[in-house]
């Protein structure tokens, strides 16, 4: 489960909100460094990274003193490395940064997207040892050490990125060069992290109201929103707290519990890691979303939440060749004919109702055909301008929609930020102007 630690951290999305007196606070991944916590010794010396298809890359170790293993992926952002490292959607993966210099502005208080570092390994060309920023409280190496995550630098990240783009994501391991025989043996037995219930690993374990008593500018109660946490990013919670009184919930929370115990007016489902068709907590969240749509409740899904709604509508999901991970993904709104530059982080997609599985992984991994449990049809609203993959759905005749991309991108483009306001307007219209 995600480390939230009520009352002990610096993340407090309900602070300074009208009507909120005692908002809870939560642990931020950088709090260890801000509090001057003693760190374990770091890794150093020659390292080697091995891929399941026979690739071998040499480099220098940093971060925690342990082996790294997982699915090798890359992200193209030129900044925002702290946000990427703390994004729960990277759980189970070894994250390669394509930008060659990582850590130049250090680690900052309040810039994390969760309470932990989620990749199981980090690959960079160069990890900056002496950041240059007045607000820096530490280095990427120190952040990794504080969370027990290994890294390897001086790697040919350009070669790795080209390999993944051409042949698809692949499993990998890395560690000390002296352990190469052990690493090879481990690689032989390594299984895909998508077989694990990664959503359970990254989500909270009990509901909590983030901004109790929140009011709008006219001192009226804000609509109450249930936010299903499949690996939610902190900046999503900040944005939601601007428009709603937010109940942060585990993904296993049933629709009956949300309506009877928490009296929610609308439902949201977050981003998250892994296969959306996994039979664990992701499937439980899908059932809750479908029940909300059938009840005509306003629903919004982002990233994994979008994929879960796609599955609930009877569409298949599938593994992409290398996914979309970065802050420069162009998305076309088919209704308005406009293009937004978006931030994205996903390795699975919803199949297009007509064109099928676009940009698919060579493994052919996909969900089995399913039934429509929404009680409504869906229409593709957004597509990726590069590969035409599905980027968002409108639920026909219902106050609900989904997007594959991240409207809360921070740092990143803000083109899609108005989507939170669009959802708030939908909820207000549904409620007739008040709760």
NORWO-V577733 format. One record per residue. N is the residue number from 1. OMEGA is omega in whole degrees, -180 to 180 (none if undefined). D_CENTER is the distance of its C-alpha to the mean C-alpha in whole Angstrom. Layout:
# NORWO-V577733
N,OMEGA,D_CENTER
N,OMEGA,D_CENTER
This chain:
# NORWO-V577733
1,179,15
2,-179,13
3,-177,16
4,173,16
5,-180,20
6,173,22
7,-173,24
8,-175,23
9,-174,21
10,179,20
11,-177,17
12,-174,19
13,179,18
14,-178,21
15,176,23
16,176,26
17,-179,25
18,177,29
19,-176,30
20,-177,28
21,-174,30
22,-180,28
23,177,24
24,176,22
25,-172,21
26,-177,18
27,174,17
28,-175,16
29,-179,15
30,-177,18
31,177,20
32,-178,22
33,-179,23
34,-178,24
35,179,26
36,179,28
37,179,27
38,-176,29
39,175,27
40,178,28
41,-178,29
42,178,27
43,177,27
44,177,30
45,-177,32
46,177,32
47,179,29
48,177,28
49,-179,25
50,177,26
51,-174,24
52,179,25
53,175,27
54,179,29
55,179,28
56,-179,29
57,179,28
58,-179,29
59,-179,28
60,-176,28
61,169,26
62,-178,25
63,-176,22
64,-180,23
65,176,26
66,180,24
67,174,24
68,179,20
69,179,19
70,178,17
71,-177,15
72,179,16
73,178,14
74,174,14
75,-170,13
76,-178,15
77,177,15
78,176,18
79,-180,17
80,-179,14
81,179,14
82,178,13
83,179,10
84,-179,9
85,-177,10
86,178,9
87,-178,5
88,179,5
89,178,3
90,179,7
91,179,9
92,-174,12
93,169,12
94,-170,15
95,175,13
96,176,16
97,180,16
98,178,19
99,-168,20
100,-177,23
101,-178,23
102,177,20
103,-174,21
104,177,24
105,172,23
106,178,22
107,-174,19
108,173,20
109,175,20
110,-179,17
111,-179,15
112,178,12
113,178,9
114,-180,10
115,-176,13
116,169,13
117,-168,12
118,176,10
119,178,11
120,175,15
121,-177,16
122,-178,16
123,-180,19
124,173,20
125,179,24
126,176,25
127,-176,23
128,-179,25
129,-178,27
130,-179,29
131,-179,26
132,175,28
133,-175,27
134,-179,28
135,-178,25
136,177,24
137,180,24
138,-179,24
139,175,23
140,177,20
141,-180,22
142,177,23
143,179,19
144,179,18
145,-178,22
146,-180,21
147,175,18
148,-178,20
149,-180,18
150,176,20
151,176,20
152,-179,23
153,-175,24
154,179,27
155,175,25
156,-176,26
157,177,23
158,179,24
159,179,26
160,-178,22
161,179,21
162,180,24
163,-179,24
164,179,20
165,-175,21
166,-172,24
167,179,24
168,179,20
169,-174,18
170,176,20
171,-180,20
172,172,21
173,171,22
174,-179,24
175,-180,26
176,-180,30
177,178,32
178,-180,34
179,-172,32
180,179,32
181,178,34
182,179,32
183,178,28
184,179,30
185,179,31
186,180,27
187,180,26
188,-177,28
189,-175,27
190,177,23
191,-177,21
192,176,18
193,179,15
194,176,14
195,180,18
196,176,16
197,-176,15
198,178,11
199,177,10
200,-178,13
201,-171,13
202,-173,10
203,177,11
204,-174,14
205,179,18
206,180,20
207,176,19
208,177,20
209,-173,21
210,-176,20
211,-174,22
212,179,25
213,-176,28
214,-178,26
215,174,29
216,-176,29
217,178,31
218,179,34
219,174,33
220,-180,32
221,175,30
222,175,26
223,-179,25
224,-176,23
225,170,20
226,-179,18
227,178,14
228,-175,13
229,173,10
230,-174,8
231,-170,6
232,177,6
233,-178,6
234,-177,10
235,172,11
236,180,10
237,177,12
238,-179,15
239,180,15
240,-180,16
241,176,18
242,-174,20
243,-172,21
244,162,21
245,-165,22
246,172,19
247,-180,19
248,-168,16
249,170,16
250,-179,15
251,-179,14
252,-179,18
253,-177,19
254,177,22
255,179,23
256,179,26
257,-179,25
258,-178,23
259,-175,26
260,-177,29
261,-175,28
262,173,25
263,-178,27
264,177,24
265,-177,24
266,-177,21
267,178,18
268,175,14
269,-169,11
270,169,8
271,177,5
272,-176,4
273,167,6
274,-177,10
275,180,13
276,-180,13
277,178,16
278,-174,16
279,-177,19
280,-174,17
281,178,15
282,179,13
283,177,17
284,177,18
285,179,15
286,180,17
287,179,20
288,178,20
289,-179,18
290,179,21
291,180,24
292,179,22
293,179,23
294,180,26
295,179,27
296,178,27
297,175,24
298,-178,22
299,174,19
300,177,15
301,177,12
302,172,9
303,179,7
304,176,8
305,175,10
306,-179,12
307,179,13
308,176,14
309,176,16
310,177,17
311,-179,18
312,180,20
313,-180,22
314,176,23
315,176,22
316,169,20
317,-176,17
318,179,17
319,180,16
320,-178,16
321,176,18
322,175,16
323,176,13
324,180,12
325,-178,10
326,-173,12
327,-176,13
328,-178,16
329,179,16
330,-178,18
331,-179,18
332,172,21
333,-175,22
334,179,25
335,-176,26
336,179,27
337,-179,27
338,178,25
339,176,22
340,173,19
341,-169,18
342,172,14
343,-177,11
344,176,9
345,180,6
346,178,8
347,177,11
348,180,12
349,174,14
350,180,16
351,177,20
352,-179,22
353,-178,25
354,-175,27
355,178,26
356,-173,24
357,-178,22
358,179,22
359,-174,20
360,178,20
361,180,20
362,-180,24
363,-178,23
364,-177,23
365,-180,20
366,177,20
367,176,20
368,175,24
369,-177,25
370,180,25
371,177,26
372,180,26
373,-180,25
374,-173,24
375,-179,28
376,176,27
377,178,27
378,179,24
379,178,24
380,-179,22
381,-176,21
382,174,19
383,177,19
384,-177,18
385,-179,21
386,-174,21
387,176,21
388,177,21
389,-177,19
390,-179,18
391,178,15
392,-178,16
393,167,19
394,177,21
395,-171,23
396,177,27
397,-179,29
398,179,26
399,-172,24
400,176,21
401,180,18
402,171,15
403,178,13
404,-175,11
405,-173,10
406,178,9
407,-176,12
408,-171,11
409,-179,11
410,-5,12
411,-180,14
412,-179,14
413,-179,16
414,-178,17
415,-174,19
416,-177,16
417,-180,16
418,-180,19
419,175,17
420,177,17
421,177,21
422,-180,21
423,178,20
424,179,22
425,177,25
426,180,24
427,-180,24
428,179,27
429,179,29
430,-179,29
431,-180,30
432,176,33
433,179,32
434,-180,32
435,none,30
